[in-house]
Amino acid sequence: MKLLTLYNRVNIITTIVVMLITGIIYYQAISWILNDQNDKALKVEEDEVFDYVKLNNRLPQVFDSKDQQISFTEASPNSIRREFINTKYRKDKNEYESGRGLISSVTVNGKYYKILIVESKVETEDLIQIIFGITIGVILFLLLVLLVANRLILNRLWQPFYAILKELKLFNIADNKEIAQTTTNIEEFKELNQAATAMSAKAKHDYKDLKAFTENASHELLTPIAVINSKLDTLIQTENFSDRQSKLLNDLYSAVSRLSRLNQSLLLLVKIENKLMTDQQNINLRQLLEEMLMQLEDIFLDKQITVTTNLADKEIVASQYLIEILLNNLIINAVRHNYPGGHIIIKLTADSLIIKNSGDDAPLHEEQIFTRFHKSSGSEGSGLGLTISKQICENFNFSLKYQFHAPYHTFTVIF
């Protein structure tokens, strides 16, 4: 859920709850005020009755009124308690409406009378409904204005944030493009933009230093590796060695060969990342795969691996050198992590290249298999094969994905 949506939801819910509570309080306050006015009017009528009795020593004459009724009823002495009540106001013979009444008492010529003064509350209730209706209308209008204002104003206020977020999404550490400065008057977004710019600049600087170090180190290693290989070749050809010495020399030769392959892989990775492999041509993948599988037949036979293919015609525009490396890495990876008598299934369609191989029952770590120098225990590889394959795919806007569906480990190149 977006922050703006969450803020609007919380804001609207809070506003509605507050408005409801204040509306109830407002309604009760208006009701109390109008009831108090009715009570004061009833008290005025009561005082007029008392004044009339005091002056004339008799009860006043009762007249019918549209909004007020007074009745006198003889009662036992001191049996009446003065109070205001909500009651019914008789409008016609069989028609009643809401009313407010005052019960009181008076003594006339030694007789005790109950006084009931009732006023209609219809006008008061109508006034309350009108006021409450207007209040509800104002509340709904305010909610609508608040919703529209939040959507318009907050969307505009958050534009710098979305601009910075877009720059971060497009940020590529290998590009020369810097994160653009976003113009804003909001201090928090200014600080965010400055932090993002500083972070990207530092990341690019560190990446360039690391890339330069890798490239320089690989170039510097070429000469000593070549010298060691040459000396070892000369040493092996010119001397007679014991079995132990021969084993030691073979171990040295294998280690130097592995170091040489590692150095070549690092140099290749640097060239791919720097986009130095710019030669491109039309490549028939089906033909290239068939040629490569023929060249690797001895490896398959040595490990007794059965290879099943389903190859459709597919042409791409890319560097043949890099595509050969990609295919070789994926197929050799399928052989290296297979078991004797295992299976490899290769399927080529217009949309993808799928290479499946039998192997361990446990899936590989998807987050780690494409990272540099990550390899399974006992692997004889450099840990750069899948990294180079991933980089080649990204270089040509392909995607390389891994899945495990027992018993097969599957690598898919999506064109």
Buried (B, 14 or more C-beta within 10 A) or exposed (E): EEEBEEEBEEBBEEBEEEBEEEBEEBBEEBBEEBBEEBBEBBBEBBEEBEEBBEEEEEBEEEEEEEBBBBEBEEBEEEEBEEEBEEBEBBBEEEEEEEBBBBBBBBEBEEEBBBBBBBBBBBEBBEEBEEBBEEBEEEBEEEBEEBBEEBEEEBEEBBBBBEBBEEBEEEBEEEEEEEBEBBEBEBEEBBEBBEEBBEEBEEEBEEEEEEBEEBBEEBEEBEEEBEEBBEEBEEBBEEEEEEEEEEEEBEEBBEEBEEBBEBBBBBBBBBBBBEEEBEEEEEBEBBEBBBEEBEEBEEEBEEBEBEBEEEBEEBEBEBBBEBBBBBBBBBBBBBBBBBEEEBBBBBBBEEEBBBBBBBBEEEEBEEEEBBBBEBBBEEEEBBBBBBBBBBBBBBBBEBEBBBBBEEEBBBBBBEB
